[in-house]
Amino acid sequence: MKYEKKIEELITRINEADAIIIGAGSGMSAAAGFRFYYERDEMFVEHFGEFEKKYHYHNAFDAGYYRYRTSEERWALYSRMICTILDAETGEPYRDLDKILKDKCFHILTTNQDTQFTHIYPDEKISAIQGDWRYLQCSRRCHDQIYPSSEIMHKMNENINEELAIPTELIPRCPKCGAEMEPWIRSYVFLEGKKYQEEHEKWQQFVVDHQNDNILFLELGVGRMTPMFIQEPFWNLTHQLPNAYYITINPKDAILPKELSKKGLAIHDDIAKVLKEVTERMAE
Ligand SMILES: [Zn+2]
């Protein structure tokens, strides 16, 4: 099928859908211009330039995994990273998607931790199943609670000294056991407690509520690293549910299993460009 035809099909499917479930992966944020996780772009140089000089890494992903000598140095990087993420503007593909979803019944399932969807939607519309930089947890998982990170992270970020360390007293500690806190994101100590279960329940309930409707599974930028979180459930559910349809938009990994050849569409193209085009055509 030609690109033009695919865009038309996408618009028709959106218009005809009773319910849309968005599955968004890292490609969505890359399309929004947030490439500093993996690339030495302008944003990386602006926010992490001093860190690069000291530690010789060239993207935020490597910065996050670097083995810092002290907690004070580690939290300096974390606070810079979290403030960069939380204070970022809402990317254009997110805003275009919002226009497309304007009058629709929808839910967002995402592995992105960068909180972009929370700029636009209340938490009940979002399932962030790989955690969320807006929260901290106990690194020992001694109790099942997460805590807002924004205020303390901004305070830390403002107090990073010339050695790129924060004052010891600002290191966040667990109120119950005194261990250091950790950002609530996928890691070896990721807290899969009540909040985590709720994130899963929200999107599963949405699917149950719309299981017999025209439900569109719209996958945006889900890579091949972790197919079990979004891609495989989307494929299985589309296969099982009588009126489901699956569309994937991905510049690299737009895959349509042959079992879904009559219930799906793969658009192998730039996400920002496709969403922009759909937004403009739907407004006509
Ligand atoms: Zn604790």
Residues whose N, C-alpha, C, O or C-beta is under 5 A from the ligand:
A	BS01	ZN	C138 R140 C142 H143 C174 K176 C177 G178 A179
